[in-house]
Structures are given as C-alpha cells and as structure tokens.
Amino acid sequence: MSTARLQLPARIVEGDVFKLRLLVQHPMDSGFLRDLDGVLIKRNVIRHLQCILNDKEVFRVEPTTGTSANPLFEFYLRATKSGELYFRWVDDKGYIGELRQKLVIEPTNQSKAAKP
Amino acid sequence: MFFSLSRRDWLLRCLKTSAGAWGLSVGVSRAQDMSVLGRVQDMSDARLRNFDEMIAPYVVRQPVKQGGITLSLPMLADNGHLVPLSLKVDSPMTEESHVTHVYLISQRNPVPLMAMFVLGPWNGRAELSMRVRLSGTQMVVALARMSDGTFRYETQEVVVTEAACIDNG
C-alpha cells in the first residue's frame, strides 16, 4: 500500500506563490539490496508522479532508484484559481496511488473591494 | 625434447591444458557469484563518471553553462540512504522565460539519474527539494533546461560516510 500526505499553507491568497510538501509512503526498493535470507528484493520504485490542478498538469517528477524511500517532494505553485489538487503516481508493480486535496484560494483585498 | 613428442601425445597435452584452463575459469566465476560482498564492493567503488558522460543523455548540442542554480546539499552526509537536497534556479518563471526540466545526476550511483522534474510558468518559483540516495562520496550535478533550449548546471561534492546500495546500510 502506498499513501501520501500533503502539506499546504493555512491561508493562500490569490497571486501568492505557495509551497507544497508531498510525502509519499513508498519503499522505493532499488533492486540492489537483499533481505535477511539473502534474496534480492525486486526493484519497485515510483515511475512517475504528477500533480494535476483543474485538469492541467502543474508538476511532474520521475524518480528512479536514486530517490530515497518515502520520497518527499517540495515545490511551488502560483495561486490563480481554487480547485482540486489531484496527485497520481504509478510504481513498477503497476500500483496507482492517488491523493485528492481541495485547494481554496482567497481573493485579494483589492478584488474583494472591487466586488459590490 | 619437444620435438620428440609424438603427434598423439601433443594433442593429448593440448586437451589437458585447455580443460585445466576451462576448469579454472569456471572456478573463478563461481567464486565471483558467491561473493555478494564483493559485488556490493564493486557497486560502491564504481568508476566515477566524468561530467560529459553525466550530462550526455540529456543535452544534445545545446549550449550548457555553469551557474544560475543554487544547489544545496550537506557537505558531509552520514547516511547515503537519505541525503536532503534542495535547489533553486534563478528564473522569473514567466511564460517567456522559465525552467522546463530539472535533472539530478549522480556520479557514482548504479543508475545515474536520481530524479527528473517537469516545471512550467505555473510553478511561480523554480525551487525544489527532495531526498536522494548516494552510493559513496561523489559529485552531484543539477542540470536545468530553460524554455529557450539552453542548459544550466551546478555541481557539488558530497562526502558520504555510509553508502546506499549496501545491505543493512
């Protein structure tokens, strides 16, 4: 099984560039290590992970065996529109992991004032 | 004395020596198969790639220049299984000028590429951070492809006391 956790700032205002921290629980077996019986553990790493916001890919990473177990990715996004962040990743075993997170972006004070 | 050997003797001798050599080679390969530790040693002592070899799979005749990237890694990593790495590319990240790809390349790992990122103007800031595995003391290269097709890179040396790719490591 593979689960993930996403960390977002508490308050995101339109126009901000905000930081996302995604921690995916995955063994990322490199295929070079052996278990206690000396049997080679088969390679099982995440092939690609993508972040989709409002049907548009906004971030993509293709890790290899050089990525640590339980990979942590930190990246930035520019806040434009509220929506749903959708993370999807596929590993060597064909397992598809998913994470959905609602993204709420507050309008700026100026745009608030402009609205009656 | 050699000339005194009959044709039959000579052929027999040839056969024996070749059989001996074959036996020896089989023995050696068996021994190699048996020594897991030896193979692990090979892996962590793998030949260091040179810079051109490291970037060759990603750069095809485009200009490559050093600088414009801040790569931060610990100078000394106690555990090669988990080395925090963060980088920042100096780019306005606008529609006209942004970073499209970031490659993290290792000099010594059995798989040179550690991760590849795809970015765009919607990211707002070309800043990334992750954790990598390093198989021994080596140089790490961060290679960024800009939207105009040029490449930038930055390197850093890391001393790794306990390499990844080793059992119970």
Interface residues (C-beta under 8 A of the other chain):
Chain A: V17 S30 F32 L33 R34 G38 L53 K56 E57 V58 F59 R60 V61 E62 P63 T64 T65 G66 T67 S68 A69 P71 L72 F73 E74 F75 Y76 L77 R78 T80
Chain B: V36 M43 H81 L82 V83 S86 M93 L104 S106 N109 P110 V111 P112 L113 M114 A115 M116 F117 V118 L119 G120 P121 W122 N123 G124 R125 E127 L128 S129 M130 R131 V132 R133 L134 A164 C165 I166 D167
